[in-house]
Amino acid sequence: MSTLYVASGGGGDALGALLARRVLEPDAGSRALVSTCAWERLRIDPVPGPRSRGDFIGLRLIDGVRAEISTSADTLPSGRSVLPRLAGDVDARLVLHDFAGGAIGLGRQLTHFARALGVDALTVVDVGGDIVARGDEAGLLSPLADSLTLAAALDVDLPVRLAVLGPGVDGELSAEQVTAILRDVGGKRAGALVAADVDRFREPLSWHPTEATTLAAAAAYGLRGAVEMRRGHAPVPVTEESAAVWLVEDLDPHDFPLARALRDTRSLGSAESIIRTIAVDELDYERRRARQRREEQPPPLAAAELARAGLARGASHITTRRLLDATSGDVPSYESARFEGLGLWALDAMARG
C-alpha cells in the first residue's frame, strides 16, 4: 500500500511526518510522499498566516498542477519558506497544498495528489496532538490548520488514518490530555522514535526552526527535562513518551468536533469565522503580533539572563526560536550548550556563560 502523508500544520509537521513514517513503515523502501502547507512563523515570514500556491514560483507539475516543491522553488517576496531547503535535505517528494478553498478546496487538492501519485491511503500527521482538541482547552493555541487539514482528509474517498508524534511536545495540550483523547477515539501507541530514526534527518533538524518536532527528536536522543518554547509559556516536559507515535486507524468525524465544524468551508476566511466561535484562531494572534512588531520592539535580553530566568521556571533547555525571539541573537556564542546538534540549548551552560 502506498501512502500520502499529510502534514497537518506546515513545515515542522512535514519533517515530523517523515519521522513518524520511520515508526509506522520501518521497512518502507520507496520514497516518502508528503503533502504540506506553507505556514511559517513570523520570524521567518513576516506575512501572517499560510501562503497559497499562488505565492510560490518554481513549483513542479503534478498532473498538470504546479504543486511539487523543489530546491529551486521560492515565495514572493523571496526567501519566506523553509520548504525548498527541506526538499533538498530529505529523500522525499514534498507537495504543497493550501487552505484558500477551505476544507472542500483542500479535499480536492488531496484527491488530485492521491490520484496523480498513485497512493491508496492518507495518513494525517500532527506533531504534539492539538489536532484532537475539543476546543475548550485552556492551553490550545493553534487548532485552525490542523483541524482544517483533518476536515479535508476525511472527505477524500480513501482510507484515512491519524498519527500523532510526541503527545504534548507542541506546548499546547498536555501529553496526558492528548493521550486520554486518543484512547477515547480508539487510538493506540504504535511505537516510538529511536536515535537511528532521528539520525536519518540530522541535517534538516540542525537548522529547521520547528520546536515541536525538535522536542520529539531530542526525546529519542535521550533528553529528559523541560523546555522553554515560543510565547514564553510554562516549560514543556520532555519524557520517554515525547518520542511516541500514536495511531488512530478508524476515524469517525464525530470524534473530532473542530474538524467536523470546518468540513463544509470553501475559503480560509469562512474557516476562521467558524473556529473563532468554538476555539481560538491562531491567524488572529499572528496579525496582532505582526502589528506589535511594527509598532514596538521590546528590548532584547542577554542570553545568560534569559537562561537564568528559565532555570528559575523549572526549565532545563530552550529552543532556538525562543532564544532568538527574546535575545539579540547571540546563539553561536553558546555552541557548547547545544543538545546533539538540534535546535535546543542547555540553560545551565548558558547561564554560566
C-alpha positions as CSV (number, residue, x, y, z in Angstrom):
1,M,0.0,0.0,0.0
2,S,1.3,3.5,-0.9
3,T,0.5,6.3,1.5
4,L,0.4,10.0,1.2
5,Y,1.5,11.6,4.5
6,V,-0.4,14.8,5.0
7,A,1.3,17.3,7.4
8,S,-1.4,19.0,9.3
9,G,0.4,22.1,10.3
10,G,3.2,23.0,7.9
11,G,6.9,22.5,7.5
12,G,7.5,21.3,11.1
13,D,4.8,18.7,10.7
14,A,6.3,17.7,7.3
15,L,9.5,16.8,9.0
16,G,7.6,15.2,11.8
17,A,5.7,13.1,9.2
18,L,9.0,11.8,7.8
19,L,10.0,10.8,11.3
20,A,6.6,9.2,12.1
21,R,6.9,7.2,8.9
22,R,10.0,5.6,10.3
23,V,7.9,4.1,13.1
24,L,4.8,3.3,11.0
25,E,6.6,1.9,8.0
26,P,10.0,0.8,9.2
27,D,10.7,-1.3,6.2
28,A,9.5,1.1,3.5
29,G,11.7,1.0,0.5
30,S,10.0,3.7,-1.6
31,R,10.5,7.5,-1.3
32,A,8.1,9.1,1.1
33,L,5.3,11.3,-0.3
34,V,4.4,14.2,1.9
35,S,1.8,17.0,1.3
36,T,2.2,20.1,3.4
37,C,1.0,23.7,3.7
38,A,3.4,26.6,3.8
39,W,2.9,28.4,7.1
40,E,6.0,29.8,8.7
41,R,6.1,31.7,11.9
42,L,6.7,35.5,11.8
43,R,10.4,35.3,12.4
44,I,10.8,33.6,9.0
45,D,7.8,35.0,7.1
46,P,6.5,38.4,8.3
47,V,3.3,37.9,6.4
48,P,0.7,36.5,8.9
49,G,-0.9,33.2,8.0
50,P,-0.4,30.4,5.5
51,R,0.9,31.0,1.9
52,S,-1.1,29.8,-1.1
53,R,0.4,28.0,-4.0
54,G,0.0,31.2,-5.9
55,D,2.6,32.8,-3.7
56,F,5.2,30.4,-5.0
57,I,7.4,30.3,-8.1
58,G,9.3,27.2,-9.4
59,L,6.8,24.5,-8.3
60,R,6.9,21.4,-10.4
61,L,3.8,20.0,-12.1
62,I,1.8,17.2,-10.5
63,D,-0.5,16.0,-13.3
64,G,-0.9,19.5,-14.7
65,V,-0.9,21.4,-11.4
66,R,2.0,23.3,-10.1
67,A,2.5,21.8,-6.6
68,E,5.7,19.8,-6.1
69,I,8.3,21.6,-4.1
70,S,11.8,21.6,-5.4
71,T,15.0,23.3,-4.2
72,S,14.6,26.0,-6.8
73,A,11.1,26.9,-5.7
74,D,10.6,30.1,-3.8
75,T,8.0,32.5,-2.5
76,L,7.3,36.1,-3.5
77,P,8.9,38.1,-1.9
78,S,11.8,35.7,-1.9
79,G,13.0,33.5,0.9
80,R,9.9,33.2,3.0
81,S,9.6,29.5,3.2
82,V,11.9,26.7,4.5
83,L,10.2,24.1,2.4
84,P,12.5,24.4,-0.7
85,R,15.5,23.8,1.6
86,L,13.8,20.9,3.3
87,A,13.1,19.4,-0.1
88,G,16.8,19.3,-0.8
89,D,17.7,17.7,2.6
90,V,15.3,14.8,2.7
91,D,14.7,11.8,0.4
92,A,11.1,12.5,-0.2
93,R,8.7,14.2,-2.6
94,L,7.1,17.2,-1.0
95,V,3.9,18.6,-2.5
96,L,2.3,21.9,-1.5
97,H,-1.4,22.2,-0.5
98,D,-3.1,25.4,0.6
99,F,-6.2,26.5,2.5
100,A,-7.5,29.1,0.1
101,G,-10.6,27.0,-0.8
102,G,-11.3,25.9,2.8
103,A,-11.8,22.2,3.6
104,I,-13.6,21.5,0.4
105,G,-10.9,23.0,-1.7
106,L,-8.2,21.2,0.2
107,G,-10.0,18.0,-0.1
108,R,-10.0,18.4,-3.9
109,Q,-6.2,19.0,-3.8
110,L,-5.6,15.9,-1.7
111,T,-7.7,13.9,-4.0
112,H,-5.8,15.1,-7.0
113,F,-2.4,14.4,-5.4
114,A,-3.6,10.9,-4.4
115,R,-4.7,10.1,-7.9
116,A,-1.7,11.6,-9.6
117,L,0.8,10.0,-7.2
118,G,-0.9,6.6,-7.2
119,V,-1.5,6.3,-3.5
120,D,-4.2,4.3,-1.9
121,A,-4.3,5.8,1.6
122,L,-3.7,9.0,3.5
123,T,-2.0,9.4,6.9
124,V,-2.6,12.8,8.5
125,V,0.3,13.6,10.9
126,D,0.3,16.1,13.7
127,V,3.2,16.8,16.0
128,G,2.1,17.4,19.5
129,G,-1.6,16.4,19.2
130,D,-3.6,19.6,19.4
131,I,-5.5,18.1,16.3
132,V,-7.5,16.1,18.8
133,A,-8.5,19.1,20.9
134,R,-12.2,19.6,21.8
135,G,-11.8,23.4,21.6
136,D,-12.2,24.5,25.2
137,E,-8.8,23.5,26.5
138,A,-7.0,26.4,28.2
139,G,-3.7,25.7,26.5
140,L,-5.0,25.4,23.0
141,L,-3.2,27.9,20.7
142,S,-3.3,26.8,17.1
143,P,-6.1,24.5,16.0
144,L,-7.0,26.0,12.6
145,A,-4.5,24.4,10.3
146,D,-4.7,21.0,11.9
147,S,-8.4,20.9,12.0
148,L,-8.9,22.2,8.5
149,T,-6.4,19.6,7.2
150,L,-8.2,16.8,9.0
151,A,-11.6,18.0,7.8
152,A,-10.4,17.9,4.2
153,A,-8.8,14.5,4.5
154,L,-12.0,13.0,6.0
155,D,-13.8,13.8,2.7
156,V,-11.2,12.1,0.5
157,D,-12.5,8.8,-0.8
158,L,-9.6,6.8,0.5
159,P,-8.7,5.1,3.8
160,V,-7.5,7.8,6.2
161,R,-5.7,7.4,9.5
162,L,-4.4,9.9,12.0
163,A,-0.9,9.8,13.5
164,V,0.3,11.9,16.4
165,L,4.0,12.2,17.1
166,G,5.1,13.3,20.5
167,P,2.0,13.9,22.5
168,G,2.2,17.3,24.2
169,V,5.5,18.5,22.6
170,D,3.9,21.5,20.9
171,G,3.3,23.1,24.3
172,E,-0.5,23.3,23.9
173,L,-2.5,20.4,25.3
174,S,-0.5,18.3,27.9
175,A,0.7,14.9,27.0
176,E,-1.9,13.4,29.4
177,Q,-4.7,15.3,27.7
178,V,-3.7,14.2,24.3
179,T,-3.2,10.5,25.1
180,A,-6.5,10.5,27.0
181,I,-8.4,11.8,24.0
182,L,-6.5,9.4,21.7
183,R,-7.6,6.4,23.8
184,D,-11.2,7.7,23.8
185,V,-11.2,7.8,20.0
186,G,-9.6,4.3,19.6
187,G,-6.0,5.4,19.2
188,K,-3.1,3.1,20.1
189,R,0.5,3.7,20.7
190,A,2.2,2.4,17.5
191,G,5.8,2.7,18.8
192,A,8.4,5.4,19.4
193,L,11.3,7.1,17.6
194,V,14.8,5.8,18.4
195,A,18.1,7.5,17.8
196,A,18.7,5.8,14.5
197,D,15.4,7.2,13.1
198,V,16.5,10.7,14.0
199,D,20.0,10.2,12.6
200,R,18.4,10.0,9.1
201,F,17.2,13.5,9.5
202,R,20.1,15.0,11.4
203,E,20.8,17.7,8.7
204,P,17.4,19.3,8.5
205,L,16.9,19.0,12.2
206,S,20.1,21.0,12.7
207,W,18.6,24.1,11.0
208,H,14.9,23.7,10.8
209,P,13.0,26.2,13.1
210,T,10.4,23.6,14.2
211,E,10.1,23.4,18.0
212,A,7.7,20.5,18.5
213,T,9.4,18.1,16.1
214,T,12.8,19.0,17.6
215,L,11.5,18.0,21.1
216,A,10.3,14.7,19.8
217,A,13.7,14.1,18.1
218,A,15.5,15.1,21.3
219,A,13.4,12.7,23.3
220,A,14.6,9.9,21.0
221,Y,18.2,11.0,21.7
222,G,17.6,10.7,25.4
223,L,16.7,14.3,26.5
224,R,14.7,14.4,29.7
225,G,13.7,17.7,31.3
226,A,11.6,20.7,30.4
227,V,12.0,23.1,27.5
228,E,11.2,26.8,27.2
229,M,9.4,27.4,23.9
230,R,7.9,30.3,21.9
231,R,5.4,32.7,23.6
232,G,7.2,32.1,26.9
233,H,4.6,29.8,28.4
234,A,5.3,27.1,31.0
235,P,8.2,24.9,30.1
236,V,7.2,21.8,28.2
237,P,8.1,18.4,29.8
238,V,10.2,16.0,27.7
239,T,9.9,12.4,28.7
240,E,10.3,9.0,27.1
241,E,6.7,9.4,25.7
242,S,7.7,12.6,23.9
243,A,9.1,10.3,21.2
244,A,6.0,8.2,20.9
245,V,3.8,7.8,17.8
246,W,0.1,7.2,18.3
247,L,-2.2,6.0,15.6
248,V,-6.0,6.2,15.0
249,E,-7.0,4.0,12.1
250,D,-10.8,4.1,12.1
251,L,-11.6,7.8,12.1
252,D,-15.1,8.9,13.0
253,P,-15.7,12.6,12.2
254,H,-17.9,12.9,15.3
255,D,-14.8,12.2,17.4
256,F,-13.1,15.4,16.1
257,P,-15.5,18.3,16.7
258,L,-13.2,21.1,15.4
259,A,-12.6,19.3,12.1
260,R,-16.3,18.4,11.8
261,A,-17.3,22.0,12.2
262,L,-15.0,23.0,9.3
263,R,-15.9,20.3,6.7
264,D,-18.2,22.5,4.6
265,T,-16.0,25.5,4.4
266,R,-15.0,26.9,1.0
267,S,-12.5,29.6,2.0
268,L,-9.9,30.2,4.7
269,G,-12.0,33.2,5.8
270,S,-15.1,31.0,6.4
271,A,-13.0,28.5,8.4
272,E,-11.6,31.3,10.5
273,S,-15.1,32.6,11.2
274,I,-16.1,29.2,12.5
275,I,-13.0,28.4,14.5
276,R,-13.3,31.8,16.4
277,T,-16.7,30.7,17.7
278,I,-15.6,27.4,19.1
279,A,-11.9,27.7,19.9
280,V,-9.1,30.2,19.1
281,D,-7.8,31.4,15.7
282,E,-4.0,31.5,15.5
283,L,-4.1,33.7,12.5
284,D,-5.7,36.5,14.6
285,Y,-2.8,36.0,17.0
286,E,-0.2,36.4,14.2
287,R,-1.9,39.5,12.9
288,R,-1.7,41.1,16.4
289,R,2.0,40.0,16.7
290,A,2.8,41.5,13.2
291,R,1.3,44.8,14.3
292,Q,3.2,44.8,17.5
293,R,6.5,44.0,15.7
294,R,5.9,47.1,13.5
295,E,4.9,49.4,16.4
296,E,7.1,48.3,19.3
297,Q,10.0,46.1,19.9
298,P,10.8,45.0,23.4
299,P,14.5,45.4,24.4
300,P,16.4,42.2,23.9
301,L,17.6,40.2,26.9
302,A,21.0,38.8,27.3
303,A,21.1,35.1,26.7
304,A,22.6,34.4,30.1
305,E,19.8,36.4,31.8
306,L,17.2,34.5,29.8
307,A,18.8,31.2,30.8
308,R,18.7,32.1,34.5
309,A,15.0,33.1,34.3
310,G,14.3,29.8,32.5
311,L,16.1,27.8,35.2
312,A,14.0,29.5,37.8
313,R,10.9,28.5,36.0
314,G,11.9,24.8,36.1
315,A,13.2,24.6,32.5
316,S,16.4,22.7,31.6
317,H,16.6,23.7,27.9
318,I,15.4,26.4,25.5
319,T,14.6,26.2,21.8
320,T,16.4,28.3,19.2
321,R,13.2,30.0,18.2
322,R,12.5,31.2,21.8
323,L,16.1,32.2,22.2
324,L,16.2,34.3,19.1
325,D,12.8,35.9,19.8
326,A,13.9,37.1,23.3
327,T,17.6,37.9,22.8
328,S,19.8,39.9,20.5
329,G,20.6,36.7,18.6
330,D,23.9,35.6,20.2
331,V,23.2,31.8,19.8
332,P,26.5,30.9,18.1
333,S,28.3,32.0,21.3
334,Y,26.7,29.1,23.1
335,E,27.5,26.3,20.7
336,S,28.9,24.1,23.6
337,A,25.4,24.3,25.2
338,R,23.7,22.8,22.1
339,F,22.0,19.5,22.5
340,E,23.1,16.9,20.0
341,G,23.2,19.5,17.2
342,L,19.5,20.2,17.4
343,G,17.7,23.5,17.9
344,L,17.9,23.1,21.7
345,W,20.3,24.7,24.2
346,A,21.1,23.7,27.8
347,L,20.2,26.5,30.1
348,D,22.7,25.7,32.9
349,A,25.6,26.0,30.4
350,M,24.2,29.3,29.0
351,A,23.6,30.7,32.5
352,R,27.3,30.2,33.3
353,G,28.3,31.9,30.1
